[in-house]
Amino acid sequence: MANFEAYQEYQRIEDFEEDSPPGEEDLLVHVPEGLKDSWHHIKNLDNFFTRISFEFEEFFELIQFLFVVTFTTFLFNCVEYDILFANRAVNHTGPGQNPLDRNKVTLPDALLPSQQCTENIQENSWIIFLLIMAAIFWIYRLVKVFCNILSYWEIRQFYIKALKIRMDELCNFTWQEVQDRLISLQREQQMCIHKKELTELDIYHRILRFKNYMVAMVNKSLLPVHLQLPLLGDIVFLTQGLKYNFELILFWGPGSLFQNKWNLHPKYKRAGNRLELAQQLSRVILLMGLANLLLCPFILVWQVLYAFFSYTEVIRREPGSLGARRWSLYGRLYLRHFNELNHELHGRLGRGYKPTSKYMNSFTAPLMSVLAKNVAFFSGSVLAVLIALTVYDEDVLTVQHILTAITVLGVVITVTRSFIPDEHMVWCPEQLLQCVLAHIHYMPDHWRGQANKGETRDEVAQLFQYKAVFILEELLSPIVTPFVLIFLLRNKSLEIIDFFRNFTVEVVGVGDICSFAQMDIRRHGNPMWMSEGRTEASVYQQAENGKTELSLMHFTIKNPRWQPPQDASMFISHLKEKVQQDAQGGPSTRLLLSEAPLCGSLLLSNESGSGPDNLLASVLAHPVLTASGLPGRDRGFLPHSTAASAAASVLASLSASQLHPQPGRSHSLNPLPSSLHPDSPLYGSDRTVMDSMSNSDARFRSSTMLSEFSSAEMSLHAIYMHEVHQQSSAPQRTSGQGQHPVPMRELHTNPGAPHSHSLHSVAGLAGPTTLGGWKEEEEEEEEDQGEEEAIVSGSAPQPDGRSSC
């Protein structure tokens, strides 16, 4: 980043509806006198939104930590390994003792008496020191859990008495239903004294205050997560420990930039002393780095022990699980929209798991494949002989290390077979990468047309890493983190100070938030992402990769009742107008739906996909079918089209069906979008993929189906906006194509006309996530786990970690 001098001062966004009462500038929540229930002690809405967590999980984390420490101490001090390994003979004597069993080793023989065990621990000062450190940490965690339980009890009472939601019914409520009840409660009881109306964006800002800062810093390449290493080149290194230190330094630790959970310290809002503040931040980072270096041995021991106890049994049972992939912590921040809740991100990346796995598996290394086949052959031959011998005579198992050899050979065979590709599968990397884009929504420009390159695959691997790489990074984290803090993050102190001053705004009734989270097209839009003529942002001010524009569309789709500001409304209106114009030259929706089963079989590998999956597949594969000259369903040749025109056709049909709602339809909290009804324009064909999915309207009315179609609509917008961005940034790429989307500068909209922005409603997605340890599937920090319990009626299926290829 360059130009770190202040391009403007810290801003305060006023709410002109009402003035703040004098002397209550710091009070964010007001409780009416008539409400004297136990939840009236909640001091700010941040606690309500962000501190809902599963106390049972935190409690069992304490038990787990206690077990690991106690069991490890027992193994080191209370086991007689000479007897256990038969290095020293035992002799059982006594009346009635069978002579054959006198030398037989039993488990109690290998355990030391309790008195001797205690003496061994007392004589080892190193063990005593480690136990004291572990006890201090455990007591700290116990106090923290106790405080969380008290907070959880207040939140529970708030749900029951204020929101009228019983705990046994909470799992059946979608996030939108809880959110609507909270907004209604604000109108009735005026909890937030600064605002008459509490908007959806206000709620998201409170939940994701710090998370939006992290997403913005990753988007602007401010955090030092890219490391240049000899032989390895550019690698991305972001672990739980390193992320924890970033947040501790910036948000809530001693010497952090925030004076409380909702306000940036006033001194960081002024540009006059930026150099002095940068030096102060540099000292804080240095002290934090030295503290990490001092605690490195203890943290490393814990990481090794936790990895051993967690993964040894899994590797023995499923050796191939280390070859499974997972979204990296960096990938979750890079791919996350501004104002995207945990369950929304989890569901979106869950839907993109299989397409991304297929793309990564489409790359094969012939040399590695041949080597793996030969290693599997030799290992299998030896294993077959050992198994045959044990079947012939079970005494073979008593031979030393025979069981070890059988286990190791089995693991080797399983691992090597994962490197052998399926010789019957044929993939098109470019189409697979487009399918990945439909779900992850972000893709660097240089990936386009380079999907079959190893460099592109390596960059995708930074977002979608092997589980073995994840474990290795976490083990190395205690060693690497101090050096990243001391030698890399310190050098960015001035940039960090400028970033928080330049990109922090105060919203009345909410507090200080990241200005990128406002999704302000005028202030942070990118002219190369359909914001030309509507943004005043410089290169330093604009978000990269179209994050402002895509985040705005995502938030609008997820919250159809949200009323965006004028600039955002005009952008959405112009986008819709452009979609309508591009759809005029694109394929008809009826044609796309009729070809959906064929397109789905091409991209979904003959798997039976859902309606949204088939719809996306038709949009992605239709340009390939038209370019190949294949005949359509009517035996006529299909006109050539682009992915942009195909996506525009479907989006235009969705918009048209919403403009003509069906009479007599009930208006529920999450009404079914009219485009999904059989009598809407989207169902123009008597035989469409929609009709073939189900014979019952109940399936379409389910929250899961609403959520899937909502995600499909966002995927279509992502495809369309990327296509238009590519055509506007590289016009030569579109030369010779049959359909050219209309440039944004050719659109003319009446500023006085009403702007329609409601796309359609959406139900909640994934439910609670696993806490503790390294948090395999959801690396969200404790302070933004709060919204996970308040949601969700439906949950996205958890990827099983295996490729479908």
N, C-alpha and C positions, 0 to 999 in steps of 0.2 A: 504494500500500500504506500501511496505517496501523498504529498500535500496534507500533512497531518496538522498543520496550523488550522485554527478554528475557521471553518467557512461560515459559521454562525454560532451564536451563543445558545446555551441551554434554553429550552423553550418550556412554557407552561401553557397547556391547552385548557382554556376556560370553558366552563359550562354556563351559558348565558341564561339558562332557565331559572336559576335561583342562586343567591349568594350564600356563601358559607357563614354560619353563625360565628360571631366574634369569639375568639379564644378557643375554638374547636378545630383548628387547622389540622391537628394530628389525629383527630378522632374520625375513624372511617365508618364506624357502625354505631347506630343509635337504636336502643331498645325501648319501645314505648313503655310507659309506666304500668299499663294494664297487664303486661306480660312478665310474670314473676317466676317463670319456670326455670329449671336448672340451666338451660342453655343461654340465659341472659348474660352469663359471664364471658361469652365469646367477645374478644376485644376487636377483632378485625376479620373480615371475610377470608383473608388468606388462610387462616387456621382452619376455617370451615372447608375450604376447597382443597387444601394441599396436605392435610394431616390425617385423612381417612386411610388407614392401612390395616392390614390384617394382624391384629395383636397376637393371635395365635401363632402366626409365623415368626413374629419377633420373639415371642416366648420360646419357641422351639429352636430359634437361632441361639439363644442363650444356653439351652440344654445341649445343643450340638457343640458349641464351643467348649462347654464344660466337659463333655464326653471326650472330645479330641485331646484336650490337655491331660485329663485324668488317664485315659487309655494309653497315651504316649508315655507318660511318666511310669505307668505300670509296666509297659513293655521294656523300658530301659532299666528298671531297677528291681523288678519283682519276678523275673523269669530266669531260670537256670538253663541257659542255652546249650551247655555241654551235655546235659542229660537229654534235652529236647532233640539234639542232633546226634544222639547216641555216641558222643565222644567219650562219655564216662558211663560205665556199666552200673546198674542198680541191682540190689540183691534184697528181695522181699523175703523176710524170714518171719515165721510165726506159726502157731498151731493151726493145723488145717490148711496150710498154704500148699497149693499144688506145685510140685517141683518144676513143672513146665512153665509156670507163670512167674517164677522167682525173678527172672531177668526181663520180664515184660514191662515196658515203660508205660506208665499211665499219666494222664494230664496233671494230677496233683503232684507227681514226682518232679515235674518241671517248674513248679511254682514254689517260690521261697516263702518261708513263714512270714507272717505279717510283721513280727518284731524285727526280723532281719531286713525286710523290705523297708521299713521305716528308718532303720539305721543307715541303709544305703542312701536314702534320700537326704538324710540329715548330714551325712558326711560329704555330700557333693554340693559345694557352694554355688556352682553354676546352675544346677537344677533349682536350688532354692531361689536364686535371683530370677530365673525365668518364671517360676511359679508366682512370685510376688508381682512381676509385671503382668502376668496373665490375670491375676486376681484383681489388680487395679483396673485393668481394661474391662473385666467382667462386671465389676461393681458399677463402673461408668455406664455400661450398656444397660444394667439392671435399672439404674435411676432413670435413664432415658426411656426405657420401655414403660416404667411406671408413670412417667409424665405423659407419654403417648396414650396410655390407658385412660388417664383422666380426661385428656382432650377427646379421645374417642367416645367417652361416655357423654360428654357435652354434645358432640356431633350426633350421636345416636338419639339423644333427646330432641335435638333440633329436627331430625328427620321425622320422628314420631309425632311431636306436638306442633311443630310449625309447618312442615311440609305434608303432614298427614300421610306418611308412608310408613307402614309397619316393616319391621326388619325381615319378617318372613316373606314379605311381598317385594322387597327391594330388588331381588334378582330378576323379577319380572318387569321391571321398569327400564325403559330405554333412557339413555342420557338426555335426549331431547325432552322427555317427559319430566325428568327431575329439573332440568334447566327451566322449562316453562313454569313449573310450580314456584321456583325461586324468583323468577321475574314477576309473577303474579303477587307473591308475598311482599316484594319490594313496593309494589303499587299500593298494597293494603296497609302495610305497617311502617313503611319508610325506614327500613333498616339502615340504608346508606344515606346519610343526611345531606350529602352534597348533590345528590341527583334524585330527581323524581322518578326517572325510569332507569332501570338496570338493564343494559343491553347484553346480547350474547357475547359481543366482543369484550365488554368489561369483565365478564366472567372468565373468558379465556385468558385475558391479560393477567388476571390474578393467579390463575392456576399455573400459567406458563411464563411468568415474569422472567425468571432467571434462564429458563430453557430457551426462550426466544433470543436472549443475549448470546447464548452458546451457539445457536444455529446461525446467527448473524456473523459471529466471529469466525466460524468455520467457513461460511460463505465468502467472507472477505479475506480469507487466508491469513488471519491474524494469529491464531494459535499455532505454535511450532510443533505440528504433528508430522510434518514431512522431514525425514532424515535422509541425508546423503551418506551412505556407508560404502566403504571399499568392497568391490566385487559384487555387492548386492544392488548398488545404485540407489535410486529413490524408493524409499519404503515409507509406509504410513504406520506410525506407532502411536496408538491411543488406547490405553488400558483403563480399567476401573480405578486403579491407584492414581494414575496421572490425571484422569478426569476429576477425581476427588480433590486433588491438590489444586487444580485450576479453580474449582468452585470455592474451595476454602480460602484461597487468596483473593478472589474477586468479589465474592458475594456474602459470605456469612462467617468467615474466620476472623481472628484477631487482626486488626489492621486492614480489613477488607475495605472496598470502596463504598459499600452500603452501610449506613448507620443503623438501619433496621431492615425489616423484610420488605418494605415498600418505598423507601426513600434513599436515593443516592446522597452521600455526604455533601453538604453544601460547598465545601472547598473544591470538590471535583467538578463543579458546575461553572467555574470561572476559568478563563483562559490565561489570566495574568500570571499565575504561579505554576504553570504546567511543568516547567523544568524541575522545580523543587519537588512537586508531587511525583514526578517520574523517578527522581532519586529516592524518595521515600518508598515508593512501590518497589524499586529495585532492591532496597535493603530488606523489605519484607520477604521478597522472593528468595533472596540469598539465605535468610534465616530459615525459611521453610525448606529450602534445598538441603541445608546443613542438618536440619532435624531429620529429614528423610534419610540422609546418609548415615546418621547416627543410629537410626532405628532399622536400617537396612537388614542387619543379620536376623533380627527378631521377625520382621515381616517376611523375610525369605523363608525362614523355618516354617512359619505358619502356612505360607503358600505351598510349600512342598508337602507338608502334612495333609493339607486340605485336598490337594490334587491326588495324593496317594489314596486317601480314604474315599474320595468321590469317584475316581475313574478306574481304579484297578479292577473292580468287579465288572464294570461296564465293558472294559477292553477285553476281559476274559470271556464275557458272554457274547459281545458283538465287536470283534476286532475292527470291523469295517466302519464303526461309528467315528473313528478318528478321521476318516476320509470324507465324512459328511461335511456339509457347508452350513454356514450361519451368517447372518448379517453382522458385520463388524460394528463396533461402537462408533467408529468414524463414519461408517456408512449410514448409521441411523441419524447422525447429526447432519451429514451432507444431503441426505435424501428427505429430510424432514421439512415440511412446509412450516412457515410461520403460523402460529396459532393452530397447531395440530396436536390434539390430545394423544395420550399414550395409547389408548385402545384404538384410535383411528390409525395411527402409524403402524401399530402391531398388525391390524387387520390388512392394511394395504401391502405391507412387506410380506405378510403371509401369503397373499394371493400372488405375489410376484416370485415366490420361492421356486416353484416348479419351472416356470419359464427361464429363470436365471440359471437353475441347475442344468437345464437342457442346453442352454447356450454354452456354459462352461464345459459340459461333457461333449460338445460338438468338436472340441479340439482334441486331437489324438496325436501322440508321439510314437511313430512306428518303431523307433529303436527301443523306447521304454516298453512298448507292448510286446515286442519279441523277447526282451530280457525278462519281463514279468511271466510270460508263458513258460520260458525255460526254468525259471526259479520255481514256479508252481509245479512243473513236471517233476523236477528232482525232489522237491520237498514232498510231493504227493507219493512218489515211489517209496521213499523211506518210511513215510507214515503208513502206507499200505502194508509194508512188511511188518512193522511193529504191531499194527492192529491184528494182522493174521497170526502172529506169534502169541499175542495175548488171548486170542480166541482158542488157539490150540492148547495152550497151557497158561492158566492164570498166574502161575508162579513167576512168570516173566515180569509182572508188575512189581514184584519185590526187589528186582534188580535196581541198584541205585541210579537215580536220575532218568528212569524210563518214563515215568509220568511227566516229568519236566520236558523231556524231548517230545513227547506226543503233544503236549500243550503248545510248545513253541512252534512246532511244525504246523499245527492247525492255524495258529495266528499268522504265520508267514504265508500260508496258502490263501487265507482270507484277504490279507492285505494285498498280495500280488494280483489277485483276481480283480481287485478294484481298479487296477491300471489297464486291464484288458477291455477294450471297447466292444460294444455290441456291433458285430459286423453286419447286422441286418438293418441298422438304423442309418438313415441319410438325412442330414439336416442342412438347412440354408442359414448360415450364420447371420446374414443381414436381416432376414425376416424374424429370426429368433430374437435378435437384439431389439427390433421394433416391438416385438411382443413384450420384452422386458421393460422397454420404455413406457408401454401402456400402463404398467403398474407402478413403477418407481418414479415416473414423471420427470426425472432429471437425467440429462445425458450431455456430456461435453460435445461441442461442435465437431471436434476432430475425430469422434467416433464414427460419424456418418460416412458411409462408404468404406470404412476400415474394420468392419466387424470380423473379418477373417484374419486380421493381423494379431500377432502375438502380443504386441504392445497394448492393444485394446483389451485383450483378455487379461493381461496383467493388471490393468487399471480397474477392470471389473472385479478382479480378485481382491483388490484393496477394500472394496465395499462388501464382498461376498467371500469371506475367508474360510479356510478349512478349520474344523474344530481343533485339530492338532496345532495349527498356528495360533489359535486363540489361547490354548493352554500354555504353549511355549511363551507367548508374549506376557501372559499373566505371571509366569514364573520368573521372567526376566525383569518384570516391572519394578520390583524393589531396587534393582541395580541401576536400571536406566533412568528412572524418574528423577533422582537427585541431579544427574548431569543435564537432563533436559531443562530443569528449573534453573540451575545455576548458569549454564552456558548459553541457553537458547531463549528462555522466556524473559530473563533479565534484560536482554538486548531489545526487547519489544516493549519495555516499560512506557516509553514516551508514546508509542503508537496506541497502547492500551488506554492511557490517560486521555488522549485525543479522541479515541473511539467512544469512550463512555460520555465525554462531554458533548461531542458532536451528534451522537445518535441516541441521546436520552431525552425524552419529553415527559413532562408531568401532565397526567390526565386527572382532572378533578374527580374525586371520588374513587380513584384507582391507585394513584401514586405514580412513581417514576417507572417508566417502561422503556423498552427499546423502540426507537422510532420506526424501525423496519417492521415491527409487529403491527403498526397502524395500517400497513399495506397501502400506503399513500402513493398512488401512481405519479402524482405531480412531483413528489419529493424524492422518491426512490425508484421510479420506473426506469426501464431500460428501453431506449428508442428502437433497439433491434428486436424487441419483443412486443410489437404491436402497440407501443406507447409513443410512437413518433408524433410530435406535435402536442403531446399531452403531458410531457414531463419536462421539468427544469433541472433535473439531476445531472451533476457532473459525473465523470467516471468514478470519482471517489465516493460519491453519494449513492450511486445506483447499485442495486443488488445484482449479483452475478447469476448467469444461467436462467434469467427470467423468473427468479424466485418470488419477486413481488407480484408479478402478474399471475403466476400459477398458484401462489398462496391465496390470492384474492378469489380466484375461481373456486379453489377447493373449499375455502371458508363459506363462500356463497352457496355452494351446493350442499354442504353439510348443515348450513343454518339458513334455510329458505325464507324464514321470517325476519331475518336481519335486514335493516335498512342501511345500506352503505352510504357514505358521504357522496357529494355531487361528483367529484372527479372519478371515484370508483364506479358510480352508476353510469357515467358517460362512457367509461372504458367497456363495461359490460354490454351496454347498449350497442356500441360500435362493433364489438366482437360478434354479437348476434346478427347485426346487419351484414357484416362481412360473411358470416356463415351462410346466411340466406342467399347472398349473391354467388358464393362459390358452389352452393348446392344446386344452382340452376344448371350448371354444366356437368354435374357429377352423375353417377349412376343412381337410379331410383332406389328408394329404401326397400321396395318390394323385391327388386332384383337382388339386392344384398342379402335380404333375409332368405330368399329362395336358394341362394348359393351358400348359405351359412354352414349346412352340414358338410359340404365338400371342403370349404375353407377350414372348418374346424378340424376335419380329419387330417389336413395338411400340417396344421400348426400344433394340434393337440395330440398328435401321434396315435390316432385312432381311439383315443379315450373319449368317453361320453362326457362332454363338457356341459356346463350349465348354460342357460340362456344368455347371460351376459358374456360368458366365455365365447360362445359361438358368435355372438354379435361382434365382439372385438376381433375374432378370427376372420370374420367376413370382411371387415374394414381393412385389416392388415394384408390379407392374402388376395383380395380382389384385384389390386393393381398387378399382381404377379400373374393371375389367371388371364387378365385382359392382354397383358404384354406377351403371353405365351401363345395367344391365338386359339385357346381352347373354346369350344362352343358352350353357350349357356344352356339353361334348362329348356329353352324353346328351340334348341338346335341352331340358333343363330349366333353369329360371332359377336362377342361383347365389345363395346367401344372402349378404347383405352382410357384409363382414369388414374388418378393419383390417390395416395392414402389421404391427402388433405381433402380432396373432393369427396371421397367415400365417407370420411368422418363428418364432413359438412352435411352430407345428405341425411345421415342418421340424426345428427344434432338438429337439423332443420325440421325433421319430422317430429322429434321430441318437442321442440318449441311450438310447432303448429298444433300439436295435439293438446298442449297446455293452454293455448290461446282459445280453444274451443272445448271447454269442459262439458262432460255429459250431464244432462239434466237429471235431477232426482238422486244425485250421488250424495252420500252422507259425508259430513265434514268432521272427521275425527282428528285427533291430535297429530297423527302422522298419516294424512290421507294418501291413498294410493295414487301415484301420478297417473294422469289420464292417458299418457302415452302407453301405459301398460295394460289398458283395458282392451278387450277384444274388439270393441266397436270404435276404437280410435283410428286415426289415419295410419298409424304405424302397422295396423293389422289389415292392410289393404288386400293381402293375398289370402285366399282361402286355405292355403297350405303354407304356413310359415313355421319357422323354427319355434316361435313363441307358442303356436298352437300345439306343436308336438311335445312340448315340455310337460304339460299337465292338462288334465281334464277338469280340474277343480280350481275355482277362483280363490279358494282358501290358501292354496300354496303361494299365490301371488301376493296375497294380503299379509303374509307373514313378514315379520320385521326383518328376518334374514334376507328375504327376497328383495325387499325395499332397499336394504343396505347394499346388496349386490348390484342392483341396477343404478343406485346412486354412484357407486364406485365405478361402474361401467361408463356412466356419463362423464365423470371426471377423467377417466382414461381416454375417452374420445376427445375431450378438450385438450388433454396433454399431447396426444398425437397430432391434432390439428394445429395447435400453437407451435409445436416444434417444426412441423412441415412449413408453415408460413414463415417462421423465423429463418429456416434454412434458405427458403426462396428469396427472402428479403436481403439476407446477408451474402448470398452467393447466387445472383440471378443466372449466372451461366449454367448452373446445374439444372435449371428447369428448361433450358432451350431444347426445342424439339418435342416437348411433352404436350399432350393433348389438352390439358387443363391448367390454366394459370390462375390461382386465386387473385382476387382484386386487391391491390395494395391498400393499406389503411388510409393513405393520404387522399385517395379518391372517394372516400366515404364522407358524406355530409349529413350531419344530424342537427335537428332543430334543438337548440339548448333548452327551449321552453317546453319541449315535449316530455311527457312522463317517461321515465326509464324503468323498464321491467327488468328485474334482476333475479326474481325467484325462479329457481330451476326445478327443484323438487325436494321433498322432504326425505329424510334418511333416518333409519333406526340405528341404535347403538351397535357397536361391534364387540371386540374381544373383551373378555372379563379380566379378572385379577391375574396378576403375573406372579411368578415365583420369586421370592426374596431369599437373601442369604447367600453366602459363598460368593461365587463369581456371577450369579444371575445369568444363567445360560441364554435365555431367550429374550429377556427384557432388561437392558442395562440402565433403566431409569433410576435416578437418585431418589433418596427417601423423601425429599421435600415435594416432589411432584408425583408421588404415588397416590395422592389423595383422591383424585377423581376416579380411580380404578374401581373402588367398591361401590361408588354411587351409580355406576353403570351396571349392568348392561343386560338386556334380555337375551341377546344372541351372542355367540362367540364364534370367531373365525376358527376353522379347523387348524389345529397345530400341525405344522409340517413335521413329518417323521424323520427328516434329516436324510432322506434317500432320494436319489434322482429317479424319475419315472422312466428314464431311458432304458 
